[in-house]
Amino acid sequence: MANGHKAETWSIESPPPSFFRIHGASKSDFENALGNTVTAEASQAKDNFHSGLLRTIKLPNAKLSWLVPETVEARAATVPS
């Protein structure tokens, strides 16, 4: 991987599918990501090294969702209309 980072497998919790639909990601976007590299940022759980709560996700089709409400609002405020 780029920058000397190694791929890791994590168990990540996320919002429900309706959240992703509201923010422009469809079921087919996730289905098309199967077998490909997906980049995610998570808040690490205190009791498990490789589990956490999903904060952002970048799918292979370049769709990026911000999941933390403050981040969604901040990004929306900086995106030109």
The 8 nearest C-alpha neighbors of each residue, nearest first, counted from 0:
[[1, 4, 5, 3, 2, 6, 36, 7],
 [0, 2, 3, 4, 5, 6, 38, 36],
 [1, 3, 4, 0, 5, 6, 38, 7],
 [2, 4, 1, 0, 5, 6, 7, 38],
 [5, 3, 2, 0, 1, 6, 7, 38],
 [4, 6, 0, 7, 3, 1, 2, 8],
 [5, 7, 4, 8, 0, 36, 38, 37],
 [8, 6, 5, 9, 49, 4, 38, 10],
 [7, 9, 6, 10, 49, 50, 11, 5],
 [10, 8, 49, 50, 11, 7, 51, 48],
 [9, 11, 50, 49, 51, 12, 8, 52],
 [12, 10, 51, 50, 52, 53, 9, 13],
 [13, 11, 52, 53, 51, 10, 14, 50],
 [14, 12, 53, 52, 11, 15, 54, 66],
 [13, 15, 18, 16, 12, 19, 66, 17],
 [14, 16, 17, 18, 13, 19, 20, 12],
 [17, 15, 19, 18, 20, 14, 26, 25],
 [16, 18, 20, 19, 15, 21, 14, 22],
 [19, 17, 21, 16, 20, 15, 14, 22],
 [18, 20, 24, 22, 16, 21, 17, 23],
 [21, 19, 17, 24, 23, 22, 18, 25],
 [22, 20, 18, 19, 23, 17, 24, 16],
 [21, 23, 19, 20, 24, 18, 64, 65],
 [22, 24, 20, 21, 19, 25, 64, 62],
 [25, 23, 19, 20, 22, 28, 26, 62],
 [26, 24, 28, 27, 20, 23, 19, 29],
 [25, 27, 29, 28, 30, 24, 16, 20],
 [26, 28, 30, 25, 29, 31, 24, 32],
 [29, 27, 25, 31, 26, 30, 24, 32],
 [28, 30, 32, 27, 26, 31, 33, 25],
 [29, 31, 27, 32, 33, 28, 26, 25],
 [30, 32, 28, 29, 33, 27, 59, 35],
 [31, 33, 29, 35, 30, 59, 34, 58],
 [34, 32, 35, 30, 31, 29, 36, 37],
 [33, 35, 32, 36, 31, 37, 30, 59],
 [36, 34, 32, 33, 37, 59, 31, 58],
 [35, 37, 38, 59, 34, 32, 58, 33],
 [36, 38, 58, 57, 59, 35, 39, 32],
 [39, 37, 57, 56, 36, 58, 40, 55],
 [40, 38, 56, 55, 57, 41, 37, 53],
 [41, 39, 55, 54, 53, 56, 42, 38],
 [42, 40, 53, 54, 52, 51, 43, 39],
 [41, 43, 52, 51, 44, 53, 54, 40],
 [42, 44, 51, 41, 50, 45, 52, 48],
 [43, 45, 51, 46, 47, 50, 42, 48],
 [46, 44, 47, 43, 48, 51, 50, 42],
 [45, 47, 44, 48, 50, 43, 49, 51],
 [48, 46, 44, 49, 50, 45, 43, 51],
 [47, 49, 50, 46, 44, 43, 45, 51],
 [50, 48, 9, 47, 10, 51, 8, 43],
 [51, 49, 10, 11, 9, 44, 47, 43],
 [50, 52, 43, 44, 11, 42, 41, 12],
 [51, 53, 12, 42, 41, 11, 13, 54],
 [52, 54, 41, 13, 12, 11, 55, 40],
 [55, 53, 66, 41, 40, 67, 52, 65],
 [56, 54, 65, 40, 66, 39, 64, 53],
 [55, 57, 39, 64, 63, 38, 58, 40],
 [58, 56, 63, 38, 62, 37, 39, 61],
 [57, 59, 37, 60, 62, 61, 32, 56],
 [60, 58, 61, 32, 37, 36, 57, 35],
 [59, 61, 58, 62, 28, 32, 57, 31],
 [62, 60, 59, 58, 63, 57, 37, 56],
 [63, 61, 58, 60, 57, 64, 24, 59],
 [62, 64, 57, 56, 61, 58, 65, 55],
 [65, 63, 56, 55, 66, 62, 57, 22],
 [66, 64, 55, 71, 67, 70, 54, 63],
 [65, 67, 54, 55, 64, 68, 71, 53],
 [66, 68, 70, 54, 69, 65, 71, 55],
 [69, 67, 71, 70, 66, 72, 65, 73],
 [70, 68, 72, 71, 67, 73, 74, 66],
 [69, 71, 73, 67, 68, 72, 74, 65],
 [72, 70, 68, 74, 65, 69, 73, 75],
 [71, 73, 75, 69, 70, 74, 76, 68],
 [72, 74, 70, 76, 75, 71, 69, 77],
 [75, 73, 77, 71, 76, 72, 70, 78],
 [76, 74, 72, 78, 77, 73, 71, 79],
 [75, 77, 73, 74, 78, 72, 79, 71],
 [78, 76, 74, 75, 79, 73, 72, 80],
 [77, 79, 75, 76, 74, 80, 73, 72],
 [80, 78, 77, 76, 75, 74, 73, 72],
 [79, 78, 77, 75, 76, 74, 73, 72]]
